[in-house]
């Protein structure tokens, strides 16, 4: 399955757009295992898109 979204960067005033650093910190807390984070952010996209 491929899912895409423009969230959180759509339809917000500049002061309401979440900061990427905050989102990445949350991602790190939700996915604490470094190997799993690598699969999500690097390995799986590379395999899907062939780069």
C-alpha positions as CSV (number, residue, x, y, z in Angstrom):
1,X,0.0,0.0,0.0
2,X,1.2,3.5,-0.8
3,X,-0.3,6.4,1.2
4,X,0.4,10.0,0.7
5,X,-0.6,13.2,2.3
6,X,0.2,16.9,2.3
7,X,-0.3,17.0,6.0
8,X,0.8,19.0,8.0
9,X,1.6,21.6,5.3
10,X,-1.9,22.3,3.8
11,X,-4.2,25.0,4.7
12,X,-2.5,26.3,7.8
13,X,-1.3,29.7,8.7
14,X,2.5,29.9,8.9
15,X,2.4,30.0,12.7
16,X,0.2,26.8,12.9
17,X,2.4,24.6,10.7
18,X,4.1,22.0,12.9
19,X,7.9,22.2,12.9
20,X,9.7,19.3,11.2
21,X,12.0,18.9,14.2
22,X,9.0,18.3,16.5
23,X,7.5,15.8,14.1
24,X,10.8,13.9,13.8
25,X,11.1,13.8,17.6
26,X,7.6,12.4,17.8
27,X,8.5,9.8,15.1
28,X,11.6,8.8,17.1
29,X,9.5,8.3,20.2
30,X,6.9,6.3,18.3
31,X,9.5,4.2,16.5
32,X,12.4,3.8,19.0
33,X,14.2,1.0,17.1
34,X,16.8,2.5,14.8
35,X,16.6,-0.4,12.4
36,X,12.9,-0.1,12.0
37,X,13.2,3.7,11.5
38,X,15.8,3.0,8.7
39,X,13.4,0.6,7.0
40,X,10.5,3.1,7.2
41,X,12.5,6.2,6.0
42,X,15.2,4.7,3.8
43,X,15.1,1.0,2.8
44,X,11.4,0.7,1.9
45,X,11.2,3.9,-0.2
46,X,14.5,2.9,-2.0
47,X,13.0,-0.5,-2.8
48,X,9.7,0.9,-3.9
49,X,11.2,3.6,-6.2
50,X,14.3,1.7,-7.3
51,X,17.0,4.0,-6.2
